[in-house]
């Protein structure tokens, strides 16, 4: 079935070249010019190359005298930026700093001032990092260069895990206050859910539903974007070695919509399908006392434990990734993916018409 599409730009190539690039940069798009049809993906492939599907098409035009000319329309994509790495951020509430890691494990201190027990982390599509402080009511925003501003101030202290939806809203769990806060893109703070029993980890799916780990009940709650609650999975306070949950903590979604749950008092990570069916994803002593979870752009899962970060491959192989020096402990983790490349288009042989369309989401 052909997906529904919305038109972003149409016109003459020569007149509207400056309109094509923003339209394509807005997301995956379908470009058509004559008989050429190319799907442009906003994701970067290996080594920063932009992935796309395009086949140059030769279109035959007939003149009145019967002479036939071949006009070739060629689409060329060029990556103006070629970031080769995701950026991994790890908070340490006890050490009062945020560490910045590459996917090869190289570490530098990203921030160590202006923080007050940094806990929950979230990144936006521009690579900005948001930090929830446990010991204050301030949410910091850092740009990729480390410059900090106050994004929001007020509301509750004792903030923990944080997640961001596709509309730019932040959701923050508050274990001691038994609530979830919501912060809009302009910094307005409100209580999204309250009267919860020990809310801990938090994650948002592609539809904007908010999932919250309830530690004491071994339960995962699901909230619609407007705050209506339902039970996604309930195990109850008792457990066995084969139980999916044992004080669930970190939550993260993969690209297929499966939910991954770290257990604070167990050595495994559980995977839940969108309908709530559990299965054991990975087991290792390195997964004990895990708190935060985050996926990189290639499908690897990273987890913070008491002394550093563990990496889990898509097939569940666990290995130590980074050890935190000294006696400090890690808290939460967030990963910023490489930015999409800027595309340059060359229409050769003719100045024809074009249209740029994108799938309606």
ROMAR-349466 format. One record per residue (C-alpha): residue in three letters; x, y, z. Coordinates in nm, 4 decimals. Layout:
// residues N
res | px | py | pz
ALA | X | Y | Z
...
This chain:
// residues 361
res | px | py | pz
UNK | 0.0000 | 0.0000 | 0.0000
UNK | 0.1339 | 0.3450 | -0.0957
UNK | 0.1745 | 0.5606 | 0.2174
UNK | -0.0043 | 0.8935 | 0.2438
UNK | 0.2277 | 1.1792 | 0.1545
UNK | 0.2330 | 1.5517 | 0.2190
UNK | 0.3865 | 1.7938 | -0.0317
UNK | 0.6683 | 2.0050 | 0.1095
UNK | 0.7791 | 2.1982 | -0.2003
UNK | 0.7061 | 2.2122 | -0.5722
UNK | 0.8276 | 2.4347 | -0.8528
UNK | 1.1052 | 2.4829 | -1.1023
UNK | 1.4458 | 2.3520 | -0.9985
UNK | 1.6251 | 2.6628 | -1.1163
UNK | 1.3904 | 2.8946 | -0.9307
UNK | 1.3537 | 2.7061 | -0.6033
UNK | 1.6840 | 2.5304 | -0.5389
UNK | 1.6996 | 2.7107 | -0.2041
UNK | 1.3635 | 2.5534 | -0.1104
UNK | 1.4626 | 2.1948 | -0.1845
UNK | 1.7314 | 2.1620 | 0.0812
UNK | 1.5211 | 2.2688 | 0.3827
UNK | 1.2385 | 2.0465 | 0.2624
UNK | 1.4658 | 1.7438 | 0.2478
UNK | 1.6406 | 1.8320 | 0.5736
UNK | 1.2991 | 1.8299 | 0.7431
UNK | 1.3072 | 1.4511 | 0.7297
UNK | 1.2920 | 1.1539 | 0.4970
UNK | 1.1473 | 1.2832 | 0.1693
UNK | 1.0566 | 1.1708 | -0.1792
UNK | 1.1995 | 1.3857 | -0.4569
UNK | 1.0544 | 1.3633 | -0.8061
UNK | 1.1823 | 1.5374 | -1.1168
UNK | 1.0540 | 1.4142 | -1.4497
UNK | 1.0676 | 1.0375 | -1.4270
UNK | 1.3317 | 1.0426 | -1.1571
UNK | 1.2089 | 0.9270 | -0.8187
UNK | 1.4422 | 0.9218 | -0.5173
UNK | 1.3821 | 0.8533 | -0.1518
UNK | 1.6073 | 1.0623 | 0.0687
UNK | 1.6777 | 0.9277 | 0.4152
UNK | 1.7699 | 1.1717 | 0.6935
UNK | 1.9866 | 0.9096 | 0.8605
UNK | 2.3576 | 0.8844 | 0.7993
UNK | 2.5114 | 0.5634 | 0.6827
UNK | 2.8613 | 0.4356 | 0.7706
UNK | 3.1368 | 0.6980 | 0.7840
UNK | 2.8874 | 0.9814 | 0.7654
UNK | 2.7696 | 0.9004 | 0.4131
UNK | 2.4106 | 0.9950 | 0.3437
UNK | 2.1989 | 0.6950 | 0.2515
UNK | 1.9530 | 0.7330 | -0.0307
UNK | 1.7974 | 0.5412 | -0.3136
UNK | 1.8169 | 0.7093 | -0.6542
UNK | 1.8284 | 0.5892 | -1.0129
UNK | 1.9046 | 0.8446 | -1.2850
UNK | 1.6306 | 0.8313 | -1.5469
UNK | 1.6673 | 0.9122 | -1.9154
UNK | 1.3545 | 1.0779 | -2.0437
UNK | 1.2874 | 1.0962 | -2.4172
UNK | 1.1346 | 1.4120 | -2.5609
UNK | 1.0061 | 1.4423 | -2.9204
UNK | 1.0361 | 1.7626 | -3.1162
UNK | 0.7851 | 1.8436 | -3.3910
UNK | 1.0409 | 1.7552 | -3.6610
UNK | 1.0736 | 1.4082 | -3.5162
UNK | 1.4216 | 1.4519 | -3.3788
UNK | 1.4631 | 1.2868 | -3.0440
UNK | 1.6756 | 1.4188 | -2.7645
UNK | 1.7824 | 1.2482 | -2.4477
UNK | 1.7748 | 1.4510 | -2.1321
UNK | 1.9356 | 1.3056 | -1.8239
UNK | 1.8316 | 1.4273 | -1.4827
UNK | 2.0803 | 1.3355 | -1.2146
UNK | 2.0396 | 1.3590 | -0.8408
UNK | 2.3558 | 1.3917 | -0.6388
UNK | 2.3663 | 1.3906 | -0.2595
UNK | 2.6611 | 1.5291 | -0.0746
UNK | 2.7228 | 1.5223 | 0.2971
UNK | 2.8438 | 1.8595 | 0.4184
UNK | 2.9055 | 1.7113 | 0.7598
UNK | 3.0309 | 1.3629 | 0.8309
UNK | 3.0088 | 1.2960 | 1.2064
UNK | 3.1520 | 0.9537 | 1.2720
UNK | 3.0283 | 0.9006 | 1.6229
UNK | 2.7356 | 0.9202 | 1.8578
UNK | 2.7936 | 1.1274 | 2.1699
UNK | 2.7249 | 0.9549 | 2.5014
UNK | 2.6530 | 1.1594 | 2.8146
UNK | 2.6676 | 1.0074 | 3.1633
UNK | 2.5661 | 1.1851 | 3.4840
UNK | 2.7123 | 1.1365 | 3.8300
UNK | 2.4964 | 1.2843 | 4.1050
UNK | 2.7507 | 1.1993 | 4.3745
UNK | 3.0452 | 1.3374 | 4.1790
UNK | 2.8423 | 1.6380 | 4.0552
UNK | 2.9609 | 1.6158 | 3.6953
UNK | 2.8623 | 1.4956 | 3.3491
UNK | 3.0996 | 1.2824 | 3.1441
UNK | 3.1088 | 1.2842 | 2.7638
UNK | 3.2048 | 0.9600 | 2.5867
UNK | 3.2571 | 0.8521 | 2.2285
UNK | 3.1417 | 0.5094 | 2.1112
UNK | 3.5060 | 0.4034 | 2.1192
UNK | 3.5165 | 0.4772 | 2.4929
UNK | 3.7196 | 0.8000 | 2.4944
UNK | 3.6050 | 1.0127 | 2.7880
UNK | 3.6208 | 1.3813 | 2.8796
UNK | 3.4438 | 1.5794 | 3.1497
UNK | 3.1631 | 1.7727 | 2.9790
UNK | 3.0369 | 1.9761 | 3.2759
UNK | 3.1325 | 2.0082 | 3.6416
UNK | 2.9980 | 2.3475 | 3.7491
UNK | 2.6494 | 2.4914 | 3.7794
UNK | 2.5117 | 2.1476 | 3.8704
UNK | 2.3513 | 2.0229 | 4.1890
UNK | 2.3428 | 1.6448 | 4.1899
UNK | 2.2834 | 1.5833 | 3.8161
UNK | 2.0582 | 1.2848 | 3.7528
UNK | 1.8223 | 1.2519 | 3.4544
UNK | 1.9480 | 1.3370 | 3.1053
UNK | 1.7780 | 1.3950 | 2.7700
UNK | 1.8947 | 1.5261 | 2.4320
UNK | 1.7036 | 1.7036 | 2.1563
UNK | 1.7432 | 1.6775 | 1.7788
UNK | 1.9919 | 1.9657 | 1.7781
UNK | 2.2280 | 1.7896 | 2.0169
UNK | 2.1399 | 2.0027 | 2.3203
UNK | 2.1588 | 1.8226 | 2.6551
UNK | 1.9000 | 1.8712 | 2.9310
UNK | 1.9951 | 1.7882 | 3.2899
UNK | 1.7662 | 1.7327 | 3.5888
UNK | 1.9304 | 1.8151 | 3.9233
UNK | 1.8362 | 1.6096 | 4.2283
UNK | 1.9341 | 1.8760 | 4.4822
UNK | 1.7684 | 2.1773 | 4.3170
UNK | 1.4625 | 2.2700 | 4.1132
UNK | 1.6707 | 2.3776 | 3.8109
UNK | 1.6773 | 2.2083 | 3.4695
UNK | 1.9998 | 2.2961 | 3.2870
UNK | 2.0349 | 2.3059 | 2.9096
UNK | 2.3790 | 2.2580 | 2.7568
UNK | 2.4665 | 2.3107 | 2.3929
UNK | 2.7080 | 2.0683 | 2.2290
UNK | 3.0001 | 2.2939 | 2.3215
UNK | 2.9185 | 2.2807 | 2.6931
UNK | 2.7620 | 2.6271 | 2.7393
UNK | 2.4924 | 2.6091 | 3.0050
UNK | 2.1688 | 2.8035 | 3.0502
UNK | 1.8720 | 2.7558 | 3.2831
UNK | 1.5973 | 2.5919 | 3.0776
UNK | 1.3382 | 2.5718 | 3.3548
UNK | 1.3266 | 2.6546 | 3.7230
UNK | 1.0665 | 2.5804 | 3.9873
UNK | 0.8480 | 2.2842 | 4.0642
UNK | 0.9850 | 1.9951 | 4.2670
UNK | 1.3278 | 1.8956 | 4.3853
UNK | 1.4551 | 1.5354 | 4.4065
UNK | 1.4246 | 1.4873 | 4.0312
UNK | 1.5478 | 1.1628 | 3.8787
UNK | 1.5053 | 1.0013 | 3.5376
UNK | 1.4089 | 1.2177 | 3.2407
UNK | 1.2786 | 1.1543 | 2.8870
UNK | 1.1811 | 1.3755 | 2.5932
UNK | 0.8989 | 1.3303 | 2.3420
UNK | 0.9062 | 1.4259 | 1.9738
UNK | 0.7279 | 1.7545 | 2.0483
UNK | 1.0047 | 1.8683 | 2.2793
UNK | 0.8272 | 1.8077 | 2.6099
UNK | 1.0359 | 1.6739 | 2.8972
UNK | 0.9018 | 1.4226 | 3.1498
UNK | 1.0793 | 1.3768 | 3.4835
UNK | 1.0216 | 1.1176 | 3.7529
UNK | 1.0304 | 1.2212 | 4.1162
UNK | 1.0545 | 0.9214 | 4.3462
UNK | 1.0390 | 1.1106 | 4.6746
UNK | 0.7406 | 1.3210 | 4.5639
UNK | 0.5607 | 1.0233 | 4.4001
UNK | 0.5004 | 1.2172 | 4.0802
UNK | 0.5919 | 1.2812 | 3.7169
UNK | 0.6521 | 1.6373 | 3.6005
UNK | 0.6071 | 1.7696 | 3.2475
UNK | 0.8051 | 2.0635 | 3.1110
UNK | 0.7000 | 2.2163 | 2.7798
UNK | 0.9516 | 2.3469 | 2.5203
UNK | 0.9071 | 2.6999 | 2.6591
UNK | 0.9920 | 2.5850 | 3.0137
UNK | 0.6431 | 2.5711 | 3.1671
UNK | 0.6291 | 2.3128 | 3.4485
UNK | 0.3237 | 2.1107 | 3.5494
UNK | 0.2451 | 1.7855 | 3.7309
UNK | 0.1728 | 1.5184 | 3.4692
UNK | 0.0909 | 1.2339 | 3.7130
UNK | 0.0928 | 1.1985 | 4.0903
UNK | 0.0172 | 0.9581 | 4.3744
UNK | 0.2549 | 0.7026 | 4.2238
UNK | 0.4358 | 0.4453 | 4.4344
UNK | 0.8107 | 0.4898 | 4.3904
UNK | 0.8254 | 0.6009 | 4.0222
UNK | 1.1713 | 0.5527 | 3.8790
UNK | 1.2728 | 0.5082 | 3.5146
UNK | 1.0830 | 0.6842 | 3.2361
UNK | 1.0650 | 0.6583 | 2.8560
UNK | 0.8439 | 0.7934 | 2.5761
UNK | 0.7419 | 0.5959 | 2.2666
UNK | 0.7002 | 0.7317 | 1.9130
UNK | 0.3323 | 0.8037 | 1.9716
UNK | 0.4057 | 1.0206 | 2.2753
UNK | 0.2932 | 0.7673 | 2.5370
UNK | 0.4894 | 0.7915 | 2.8600
UNK | 0.6066 | 0.4726 | 3.0361
UNK | 0.7085 | 0.4752 | 3.4017
UNK | 0.8810 | 0.2036 | 3.6048
UNK | 0.7191 | 0.1556 | 3.9473
UNK | 0.9897 | -0.0117 | 4.1534
UNK | 0.8115 | -0.1386 | 4.4619
UNK | 0.5234 | -0.2951 | 4.2673
UNK | 0.7411 | -0.4405 | 3.9902
UNK | 0.5139 | -0.2621 | 3.7459
UNK | 0.5304 | -0.0576 | 3.4254
UNK | 0.2616 | 0.2079 | 3.3841
UNK | 0.1648 | 0.3652 | 3.0515
UNK | 0.0238 | 0.7179 | 3.0205
UNK | -0.1279 | 0.8624 | 2.7057
UNK | 0.0004 | 1.2081 | 2.5998
UNK | -0.2929 | 1.3690 | 2.7821
UNK | -0.2154 | 1.1787 | 3.1035
UNK | -0.4627 | 0.8891 | 3.1057
UNK | -0.2996 | 0.5916 | 3.2866
UNK | -0.3097 | 0.2195 | 3.2179
UNK | -0.1067 | -0.0810 | 3.3303
UNK | 0.1423 | -0.1951 | 3.0659
UNK | 0.2802 | -0.4801 | 3.2777
UNK | 0.2130 | -0.5741 | 3.6381
UNK | 0.4019 | -0.8443 | 3.8205
UNK | 0.3312 | -0.7453 | 4.1783
UNK | 0.5772 | -0.7251 | 4.4682
UNK | 0.6678 | -1.0960 | 4.4647
UNK | 0.9161 | -1.2444 | 4.2210
UNK | 1.1072 | -1.5584 | 4.1255
UNK | 1.4391 | -1.6011 | 3.9375
UNK | 1.2346 | -1.6243 | 3.6172
UNK | 1.0262 | -1.3139 | 3.6818
UNK | 1.0705 | -1.0343 | 3.4265
UNK | 1.1010 | -0.7570 | 3.6852
UNK | 1.2911 | -0.7112 | 4.0085
UNK | 1.2645 | -0.3441 | 4.1068
UNK | 1.2680 | -0.2013 | 3.7515
UNK | 1.4759 | 0.1099 | 3.6991
UNK | 1.5951 | 0.2254 | 3.3553
UNK | 1.3667 | 0.2215 | 3.0491
UNK | 1.4464 | 0.2656 | 2.6783
UNK | 1.2738 | 0.2007 | 2.3446
UNK | 1.4440 | 0.0567 | 2.0386
UNK | 1.3613 | 0.1695 | 1.6845
UNK | 1.0967 | -0.1039 | 1.6508
UNK | 0.9003 | 0.0098 | 1.9558
UNK | 1.0158 | -0.2649 | 2.1930
UNK | 1.0649 | -0.1542 | 2.5530
UNK | 1.3807 | -0.2543 | 2.7426
UNK | 1.3838 | -0.2554 | 3.1218
UNK | 1.6837 | -0.2643 | 3.3534
UNK | 1.6280 | -0.4182 | 3.6961
UNK | 1.7985 | -0.2478 | 3.9875
UNK | 1.8292 | -0.5656 | 4.1949
UNK | 1.8850 | -0.8260 | 3.9235
UNK | 2.1485 | -0.9057 | 3.6630
UNK | 1.9287 | -0.9026 | 3.3523
UNK | 1.7560 | -0.6690 | 3.1088
UNK | 1.4051 | -0.7600 | 3.0011
UNK | 1.2589 | -0.6855 | 2.6584
UNK | 0.8857 | -0.6179 | 2.6163
UNK | 0.7108 | -0.6195 | 2.2815
UNK | 0.4607 | -0.3363 | 2.2161
UNK | 0.1786 | -0.5613 | 2.3414
UNK | 0.3583 | -0.6238 | 2.6729
UNK | 0.5023 | -0.9711 | 2.6131
UNK | 0.8299 | -1.0101 | 2.8085
UNK | 1.1460 | -1.2015 | 2.7187
UNK | 1.4970 | -1.2100 | 2.8626
UNK | 1.7256 | -0.9913 | 2.6463
UNK | 2.0615 | -1.0041 | 2.8261
UNK | 2.2053 | -1.1548 | 3.1442
UNK | 2.5368 | -1.0612 | 3.3067
UNK | 2.6823 | -0.9803 | 3.6460
UNK | 2.7772 | -0.6438 | 3.4938
UNK | 2.4060 | -0.5588 | 3.4710
UNK | 2.3474 | -0.5635 | 3.8453
UNK | 2.2348 | -0.2306 | 3.9956
UNK | 2.1639 | -0.0764 | 3.6545
UNK | 1.9878 | 0.2599 | 3.6557
UNK | 1.9921 | 0.4226 | 3.3116
UNK | 1.9439 | 0.2842 | 2.9588
UNK | 1.9930 | 0.4411 | 2.6147
UNK | 2.0299 | 0.3193 | 2.2557
UNK | 2.2853 | 0.4471 | 2.0072
UNK | 2.2088 | 0.5041 | 1.6384
UNK | 2.3256 | 0.1541 | 1.5387
UNK | 2.1086 | -0.0378 | 1.7872
UNK | 2.3563 | -0.0976 | 2.0695
UNK | 2.2129 | -0.0543 | 2.4183
UNK | 2.4138 | 0.1170 | 2.6922
UNK | 2.3426 | 0.0820 | 3.0643
UNK | 2.4832 | 0.2630 | 3.3665
UNK | 2.5710 | 0.0469 | 3.6633
UNK | 2.7275 | 0.1437 | 3.9954
UNK | 3.0768 | 0.1911 | 3.8535
UNK | 3.0457 | 0.2860 | 3.4891
UNK | 2.8782 | 0.1962 | 3.1618
UNK | 2.8036 | -0.1428 | 3.0056
UNK | 2.7418 | -0.2023 | 2.6340
UNK | 2.4945 | -0.4607 | 2.5036
UNK | 2.4937 | -0.5486 | 2.1338
UNK | 2.1639 | -0.6028 | 1.9447
UNK | 2.1990 | -0.9798 | 1.9963
UNK | 2.2419 | -0.9430 | 2.3734
UNK | 2.6209 | -0.9718 | 2.4162
UNK | 2.7281 | -0.7764 | 2.7253
UNK | 3.0712 | -0.6171 | 2.7765
UNK | 3.2137 | -0.3471 | 3.0070
UNK | 3.2396 | -0.0205 | 2.8131
UNK | 3.3713 | 0.2456 | 3.0517
UNK | 3.4746 | 0.2531 | 3.4166
UNK | 3.4243 | 0.5621 | 3.6279
UNK | 3.7512 | 0.6549 | 3.8035
UNK | 3.7518 | 0.6975 | 4.1800
UNK | 3.4688 | 0.6265 | 4.4203
UNK | 3.1900 | 0.8138 | 4.2432
UNK | 2.8933 | 0.6333 | 4.0916
UNK | 2.7106 | 0.6859 | 3.7647
UNK | 2.3448 | 0.7827 | 3.7459
UNK | 2.1766 | 0.8182 | 3.4055
UNK | 2.2736 | 0.8165 | 3.0401
UNK | 2.1644 | 0.9859 | 2.7172
UNK | 2.2974 | 0.9527 | 2.3627
UNK | 2.3000 | 1.2192 | 2.0907
UNK | 2.2997 | 1.0748 | 1.7374
UNK | 2.4915 | 1.2384 | 1.4503
UNK | 2.3101 | 1.5194 | 1.2737
UNK | 2.1611 | 1.4508 | 0.9311
UNK | 2.3769 | 1.5770 | 0.6494
UNK | 2.2894 | 1.8731 | 0.4330
UNK | 2.2010 | 1.7624 | 0.0823
UNK | 2.3139 | 1.9362 | -0.2352
UNK | 2.1190 | 1.8633 | -0.5518
UNK | 2.2500 | 1.8977 | -0.9058
UNK | 2.0006 | 1.8863 | -1.1884
UNK | 2.2009 | 1.8362 | -1.5071
UNK | 2.0872 | 1.8646 | -1.8647
UNK | 1.7603 | 2.0456 | -1.8046
UNK | 1.5855 | 2.2792 | -1.5683
UNK | 1.2727 | 2.0835 | -1.5008
UNK | 1.0083 | 2.0783 | -1.2366
UNK | 1.0316 | 1.8981 | -0.9078
UNK | 0.8255 | 1.8030 | -0.6086
UNK | 0.9388 | 1.7069 | -0.2599
UNK | 0.6962 | 1.4955 | -0.0612
UNK | 0.7186 | 1.3325 | 0.2789
UNK | 0.5208 | 1.0516 | 0.4408
UNK | 0.2529 | 1.1811 | 0.6731
UNK | 0.3395 | 1.0654 | 1.0265
